[in-house]
Amino acid sequence: MSVFDGLCIADDEEVQSFIKQVSANIKKERQKRGVTQLELALKIGQKSSAFYANAENSAKNRRFNLEHIYKISKALNVDVGSFFVDSY
């Protein structure tokens, strides 16, 4: 047994669940405002909707980083913190 065993406070499953929740919250806000994935992708500086769609749907191990989330909140005119609530 190593001294480092049990030090991590969040396992991989918990982290993946959190990422999926944030992505789902972003998707709900985007759809609520009638914005397409392509429109939002372009507004946050992506050249196509491929990365955006994969990140929003937690596919192909793609995920939004903090810069993306901040830009998405600005583009949708929503408080960035609202993406991080558990039951949106």
N, C-alpha and C positions, 0 to 999 in steps of 0.2 A: 504494500500500500504506500502510495506517495503522499507527501505533505500537501500536494496540490489537489488530491482527489476531493471532490465535493465542494470546491471553491466557486465554481460557476453557478450563478444564481438563476440562470434561465437555460433550460435545455433547448436543443434544436427544434423540437416540436412546438414548444411554447413560442419561440421566436418566429417560426413560420406562421403560426396562428395569428400573431400580432401583425405581421406583414400583410397577411391576407385580409385582416380586418381593416387596416388602413387603406388598402387598395379598394376594398368593397365600399368604404365610406367615400372615397374619391369618385368612384364610379356612380354612386347614388347622386352625389352633388352634380356631376356632369350631366347625367340623364335628366335630373330635375330641371336643369336650366336649358335643356334641349340643345346641348353642344355635342358635336360629333367627336369621336376620338381623333380624327385627323385635324379638325379645327383646334382642339386643345393641344395636340402634339405640336403643331406649328407655332402656337402662342407661347409654348415653353421652350422653343428653340430646336425642336426635333425636325428633321427633314422629311420624315414620313410617319405614318401611324404604326408601323411595325413594332418598334420598341415600346411605344406607348401602350398599344393593345396587349402586348405580352406582360408588361409591368402591371397594368390594371387588372389583368386576369390571372396574375401570379403564374405565368407560363414560362417555360424555357429558362427558368432560374433568373428571370429579369425582375428587377424591382426599382421602385422610385428611390432616389436619394433625397437628402434634405433640400438640396437646391431645386429639384423637380417639384417637391411638395410645396415649397414656398412659392414657386412660380405658378403652380396650379391654383393655390389659394388666391393669389392676386388675380389671375385670369378669371376665376369664378366669383371673385369678390366675396369670399367666405373666410372666416377666421381659421387660420392654419390649425389651431388647437382642436377644431371640430373633427378633423380627420383622425385624431388619436383617441376618441372616446370608444368605449367597448361596445355599447349598443346604441348605435347612431340612429 
